[in-house]
Amino acid sequence: MAATVQVVGSGLIKFEFLVQRLGSREAARDAFEQLVEDVVSLVHPDVHSVKANPGDWGIDAFVGELTRGGEVFVWQAKYFIDGFGKTQQQDIRDSYASAMKAAETNGYKLRSWTLCLPCTLDAPNLKWWQGWVKRNSKDGVIKSLWDEGELRRRLLSDAGTDLRNGYFAPVFVLDGEPAEGGTRALADLEDETRYDDTLFVRQMHAAELMETSQAREAFFNAEILTQEIEDKGVPAEIERLRNWRLRVRATWSHHYNDAAQRESGDQFPGLYKGVMDDIEQKHAPESKALRASPIHGFGIMHQAVESQRAGWVRTWRAIAAEHAAPAPEWTSDVTVASGTASLDTEQGALVALGSSSAPSSRHFTDQSTEADNAV
């Protein structure tokens, strides 16, 4: 029987679609928390999240300073897609109490607390929310509700285009696609010098990130992953890879904007580590969907740099433009050292007379794929 392709999702912003897209409610809940942080970043590039260790201080995303005397603005994500009632109301009360307790214990001021839901409240529950806000108004904390409609409108804005596509673009599934085994194996890069002339290595050096061995291996494995997926041509995998690329670039953009606001010079200390930490800790749904590892995610980030979509210093665009510029044309009257030079037109190489070596040409290959450039 001939295979058919099913389209999962319509492209509309429906938060329950995250379960279908990622395969489980747990993964969908984690993705919704990431989505809330990303939506906040559209207005506040300096937004941060808190990893549970074991608790998270009642915070999913925040802006401000957690130090004593600081002021903090909190967004709390609750992935309620199976109904809203007494249990969910108590969960909200408990989360708010945790946020207030953490603020008191650690000496910072909770200025606002925004509840983010993937649903629209019915009249009785909306009445409960408004009553709860009124009953707790004396504590001085501004309380807001970002429900399904508010989140949708923010994602539909021009600024939210990449996020909308990354989370809600339709997924194409091939019927009868065989289930495959565990995580893809990683390959060793035997010759690191093959990437000496690449842009992603040059951008790392510009950021004073001089140890590039692991970055080269990650890039190498991401290239293998990309080639395997393109060769197989399975629409579902192609779409998953595209979505992961969008997510990686959104993660970089969030951290870059934050660093650009904090630092006045060209160097952004901590930018590289922050981006890679987020890819490792928060991109599990994307890597799992492709049976990939965090190493592949790191490599996808380096692919974005190589294709001139990102960088690690303020002047990364100028570095990319210079790297992509054609090599200067040499003429037969060029002099090298104490000798003269002639142009071997047949081979296109500069032969230095009286010199032991000639300058080597720089090779640049655009690693971006046709599907990625279509975004």
N, C-alpha and C positions, 0 to 999 in steps of 0.2 A: 504494500500500500504506500502510495506517495506521501511524503512528509508534508505537513501543513504548518503555517506560521500563525500563531495566535498573538494578538495584541493585548497585553495586560495593562489596563489603565488607559484613560482617555486623554491625559494631559491636563485635566482639570485638577484643581487643588482640593483633594479629598484626603484627609489625614489618615483614614482607615486604610488607604491604599498602601501605606508604609508596611503593613503586615504582609500583603501580597508580594510587595516588591522585595522584602528582606527575608521572608520565610518564617518569621516568628513574632509573637507579641513582644518578647523581651528585646529583640533587635529593633523593632519598631519604636518601642519606648525610648531606647537609647538614641535612636535617630531623631526622635521628636525633641529630646533635650538638646541635641546638637543643632537642630533647626532653630529652636528658640534663641540659642546663643548667636547663631548666624544672622537671624533677623534683627536682633539687638545691635549687632555690629554694623548694620546699615546706617545707623544713626550714631552709635557710640563705638568707634573702632577700637577703643581701649577696653572693651568688655573682656571679662575672664570667666572661667568656670572653676569649680572646685571638685577635685577628685575625692570620692568617699574613702576615708582611711581611719576608722571604719565609717564615721559619720561625715556629713558634708556641711555642717553648720546651718542646715536648712536653706542652702543656696544651690541653685543650678547655674545661674549666670549672674554676674554682678559688675558694677562699675563703682570705683572708689578705692578706699584704703582700708584694709582690715586691721591696721595698726591702731594702738590706743589713741583716741582722739580723732580718728578718721571718720569719714562719712561714707556710707555704703548704700547703693541703690540695687535692689535684688529683683530678679525675675525667677519665678518658681514654675516649672513645667509639670503638668499632671496629664498623663496620657489616658484620659477617661474617654473610651470609645464604646463602652458597653452599657452606658446608662449613667445617670447622675442622681444620687439620692442621699440617704442618711449616712451611708458608709463614706461616700466621697466628701460630704460636708465635714465629717469628723477628720478625715485625712487632711483637709485644707486647714482646719483649726490646729491640728498637730504640727503641720509644717510651719505655720506662722509662729506658733509657740517656740519651736526649735530655733527659728531665725532670731526671735527676740532674745531668747536665752543666750545664744552665741554672741550676740551684740553686747549684752550686759556682761557676760563672762570675760570677753576679750577687750572691752573698753572702747568699742567704736559705736557710732550712732547710726541706727537704721533709719534712713531718710524716706525710702519708698519701698513698697513690696507689690510686685505685679504678678498676678496669677495668670498663667497661660494654659488654655484648654484647646483641645482639638474638636470641640463640639460647641453647639449653641444651646444655652440653658432655656428650659421652658419657663413659663411665667411663675409657677410656684418656687422653683429653684433660683430664678433671678431675684425674686422678692426676698428669699433667704439671704442671698449674697449681699444685696443692698442693705438689708437689716443688720447683717453681721458687720459690714463696714461702718454703719452708723453707730453700732454698739461699741465698737473699738476705736472710735475716732479720737478719744481723749488721749491716746498714747502718742499722738503727734506724727504717726507714720502715714504717709500718703498711700492709699491702697487703690489699685487699678485692676481691671480685667481685660486681658487680651484673649478673646474667644476665637472661635473658628473664623468669624467674619473679619475681625481686626487683623489676624495673622494673614488671611487671604489677601486683604487689601494691600498690606505691606509687601507681600510677595509679588503682587501684580504691578507694583510700581516699577519704573525704569531701573531703579537701583537694585531691585530684587530679581532681575531677569535670570542671572546665573544661578541663584539659589533655586528659583522656581524650576528651571530646567534640570538642575542636578537632583532634586528630590522628587519631581513629579512628571518628568518626561515619560512617555509610554515605554514599556519594556516589551521586547519582541521575544517570544518563546517558541522554539521549534518543537512541535509535538513529536514524542518518541525520542527526544534527545537523551542519550544514555547518561545515567548518573555516574559520575566519576569518583575516584577514590579520594585520598587525603590531600594534604597540601603539596603543591608543586615543589619539586626538588630545585635547589639553588645550584647554579653552575659556578665553577671557579674561573676567574679571569687570569689566564696564564701570562698574558703580556699587557701590563699596565700602560706601556708606552703608546699603545694604539689610540689612547685618548689624550695624549699630550697637547694636541692642538685644538681641543674642543672648547666651546664657549663655557660649558658648565664648570670645567676646571678653572678656566680663566676667571670666571666670576667668583669662585671660591677664593682664589689667590687675592683678588681685589679686596675681599672681605677679611684678609689675613687668616684664612682657614687653610693652612698649608698642608695638612695631612689629608690627602685625597684618595687614598687606597680604597677605603670602604665605599666612598662615593662612586668610584669607578666601577667597583663590583656591583653596586646597586643599580647603576645605569645599565651595565651589561645585562643583568638579569631582567630588568624592565624591557630592554630591547628584545630579549628572547621571548618574554611573555607577549609583547605586542605582536611579534612575528607569528607566534603560534596561533594567536587568536585571529589574526588577519588571514592566515593560511587556511584555517578551518572554516572560516566564514560563517560561523553560527551567529545568527542575528542577536540572540540573547546575550552572548558573551561580548560581542562588539558593543552592544548598548551598555553593558555593565562596565566595561573598560572606559567608555566615553563618560559615564556618570562619575566614575572614580577620578578621572582627570579633572572634571569640573569641581569636584569636592576638594581635591588637592590644591587647585589654583585658588579656590575660595579661602581655604585655610591659610595659604601663603598671603593672600591679599589682606586678610584680617590682621595677621601679625605684622605685615609690612607697614600698614597704616598706623598701627599702634606704635611701632618703633619710630616712624617718621615724626610722630607727634612728640615723642619723648626725647629724641636726639636731634641736635642741631647740625652735626657734622655729617660726613659721608659714611662713616662706619656705624653699623647698627649692632652693638654687642647683644648677644642672646637671641637674635632673630633666627639664625639657622637652627639652633637647638630648640627653640620654641616651636617652630614649624615641624621639625622632625618628631618631637615628642608628641605633638597632637596627631600626626599621621599614625604613629605607633599606638597611641592610647585610644583614639577616637574613630579610627577608620576600620575597625574590625568588621562591620557589616559589609563594607565594600571589598575588603580583601577576602573575606570568607566566601562571598558570592563568586569569586574567580579562583578559589582554592589557592590563593596567593599568601604571601607572608608580608610583614612590615617592610622587609628589604625591598620587595617589589614596589611598595608605596614610596619608599625613599627614592627609588630609581625613577618613578613617574614624576616626582618633584624635579629631579635633575633633567628629565626630558623636557619639562616645561621651561627650565632655564635655557636648555640647549636650543629650543625653538623660539627663543627671544620673547617669552611670555612672563618672565619673572627674573629676579636677581637678588643679590644679598647686600648691596650698598645703595645709597641714594642715587648714584649716577649709573645704575645698572643699564639703563636704556642707551646711554652714550657708549658704554663698553660694548654692548651688543651691536650697535651700529658700526662701530669701528672694526669689530671682529668680522662682520659680514661684508665690509667694504672690499672691493677687488684690490688685488696686489698691484703696486705701481708698475707701469710699463717701463721696461728697460730698453735703452737704445745702445747702438754699437759704440758710442763715444763715451760710455761710462767708464770711469777709472776705478780700479779696486786696489787698495794698498799702493804699492809702488809700481804695479804693472798696469796693463790695460785690459779691457774686457770686450768680448764680442758676443753677439747673440746668435746662438745656434737655432735658427728658425725652424728647422725640421723637428727638433726635439723640444723646442720651447724652453730651453734651459740656459742659464747664464754661465758661461765658461770664463773663468778668470785666468788671465795670462799672467804668470809670475806670482800667482796666489795659490796656496795649498788647498783651498776649498771655496765653494760658491755658496751664497745664501740659499737655504732650503725654502721651498714654497710651502705655504700654509694650506692645509686642507680643511674645508668646512662642509659638513653635511647637515642639512636640515632634517632632524629626526621626526618632525611632526608628521602624523599620518593624515591621509585625505579625510577620514572621518572626523578627526580632531579639528582640522582646519575648518570643517563645515559648521562648527559651533558658533 
